[in-house]
Amino acid sequence: MTDSLDLFERTSALLRTPSWLGREVHEEIALAFEPGDYKITPGDRWTVVLLKTGETVYSGIGPVEIIRRELRNSDS
C-alpha cells in the first residue's frame, strides 16, 4: 500500500477578502495557522490579528472571512 493514513491531518487557513474586480470576486491569502488562531475586527478598515503574537495580518476593506484549508503532503 503506497498511500498512508495521516491521523493528524494538518490544516491552515485562507483569508478571503473582497476584490476591487467586483462583488462576486474574492482574493485569498494563505495563512499559516488554524482559523481559530485569528481574530477579525470589522470597522471602516477590517483587521485580522494573529492571536498568538498580536501581529496584524490584514487591514483593509471588508467583509473578510477565514476558512479552513486542508494541506496535502506536497503543501508542507
C-alpha positions in Angstrom: 0.0 0.0 0.0 1.6 3.3 -1.1 -0.8 5.7 0.5 -0.5 6.3 4.2 -3.3 7.4 6.5 -2.5 10.7 8.2 -4.2 10.5 11.6 -3.3 14.1 12.5 -4.1 15.9 9.3 -2.6 19.3 9.2 -4.7 22.3 8.4 -4.1 26.0 7.9 -6.4 28.8 6.9 -7.2 31.1 4.0 -8.2 34.7 4.4 -10.9 35.6 1.9 -11.1 39.3 1.1 -13.1 41.4 -1.3 -11.5 42.3 -4.6 -11.6 45.5 -6.5 -12.7 43.5 -9.5 -16.3 43.2 -8.4 -18.7 41.9 -5.7 -18.5 38.3 -6.7 -14.7 38.2 -6.9 -12.6 37.4 -3.8 -8.9 37.2 -3.2 -7.4 34.5 -1.0 -4.4 34.9 1.2 -2.8 31.8 2.7 -2.4 31.9 6.5 0.0 29.7 8.5 -2.2 28.8 11.5 -5.7 27.4 12.2 -8.8 29.7 11.6 -9.4 29.9 15.4 -5.9 31.5 15.9 -7.1 34.7 14.2 -9.4 37.5 15.3 -11.4 39.5 12.8 -12.5 43.0 13.8 -14.9 44.8 11.5 -14.9 48.5 11.0 -14.1 51.2 8.4 -10.9 49.1 7.9 -11.3 45.4 8.8 -8.4 43.9 10.7 -7.3 40.3 11.2 -4.9 39.7 14.0 -2.9 36.6 14.8 -3.8 36.0 18.5 -0.6 34.1 19.4 1.6 37.1 18.5 -0.7 40.2 18.2 0.5 40.6 14.6 -1.9 42.3 12.3 -2.0 40.2 9.2 -4.7 42.2 7.3 -6.1 45.7 7.5 -8.3 46.7 4.6 -11.7 46.6 3.0 -14.3 44.1 4.2 -16.1 42.0 4.8 -13.5 39.3 5.2 -13.7 35.6 6.4 -11.2 33.0 7.4 -11.8 29.5 6.0 -10.1 26.2 6.8 -7.7 24.9 4.1 -6.6 21.3 4.1 -2.9 20.8 3.5 -1.7 18.0 1.3 1.7 16.4 2.0 3.1 18.4 -1.0 2.0 21.7 0.6 4.1 21.3 3.7 
